[in-house]
Amino acid sequence: MLLEGKRVLVTGVLTEQSIAFSVAKIAQEQGAKVVLTGFGRMSLVERIAKRLPMEAPVIELDVTNAEQLAGLAGHVRSYVDGLDGVVHSIGFAPQSALGGNFLDSSWEDVATAVHVSTYSYKALAMATLPLMEKGGSIVGLTFDATIAWPVYDWMGVAKAGLESTSRYLARYLGGRGIRSNLVSAGPLRTMAAKSIPGFEKFEENWVERAPLGWALSDTEPAAKAVVALLSDWFPATTGEIVHVDGGYHAVGA
C-alpha cells in the first residue's frame, strides 16, 4: 500500500495498453484515490476508466487550452480535496515532424510538438499547484533524449525539452516540497508509439540488446516506477530520470 490515502491525478489514459492505464491501476491497488483526465475521445476514456479496479472519474483536459487548465483545480476538487501526485503522460507531434522528416518539418508542426509534449509539463504543474499545498510528486514519462533515434525526430527534441523542464521544475518547486521526476521507458506498443511511422525499426534490437530483456507489450514495469516515485519512498529525489528499459541505455553495441 505505497500510496495509501494519497490522491493522484493521471493524464493520458486512452487504452488499456497505455502506460497511464497501468499507473492508474497500480496506484489504486496501492491505496490511492485516482482521478483521470482525457482529451478528444472522451467516451473511450470513460469506458476505459470503468475497467480499473475502481471506476475513476474523468475530467476533460486539453493541455494547450488555457481556459481548461485554469479550471482544472476546480474540477479536481469536485472529487478530491487536494492532490499528492500528478502523472504527466502526454505527448504528440504531427506526422510531418516524425518518420524521417526532421529536415523538412515546419515550425508550426514543431511548435505543436513542443507545446503538447514539453511545455504542457510545466503548464500541468502550475494548474495543479493550488491542490498540492502540502507538497507532492509530479512524474512524467520520457523516451531517452540523450541520443538521436531513427524516425523519432522532433518528438525526440520535445522529449529533451521535457527532461530539461523537469529539472527546472525540481529547482523552482522544491521549496514547496514538490518533487519532479521522469521515467524513461523503453519502446512499448502503445497507441502513441503506433502513430510514429517506422517506430518498429529499433524494437527488435531493443529486445535483443537489453541486459534484462524487454517486453514490448508490458507497461507494468514503467508504471511501477511511476508509482514508486509518487510514493513517500523517494522523499529526497527530484530532477531525476529513472530508466525502465531493461538496461538498454547502459550498454553499447
Secondary structure, DSSP 8 states (H G I E B T S, - for coil): -TTTT-EEEE----STTSHHHHHHHHHHHTT-EEEEEE-S-HHHHHHHHTTSSS---EEE--TT-HHHHHHHHHHHTTT-S--SEEEE------GGGSTT-GGG--HHHHHHHHIIIIIHHHHHHHHHGGG-TT-EEEEEEE---SS--TTTHHHHHHHHHHHHHHHHHHHHHGGGTEEEEEEEE-----HHHHTSTTGGGGHHHHHHH-TT---TT--HHHHHHHHHHHSTT-TT--S-EEEESTTGGG---
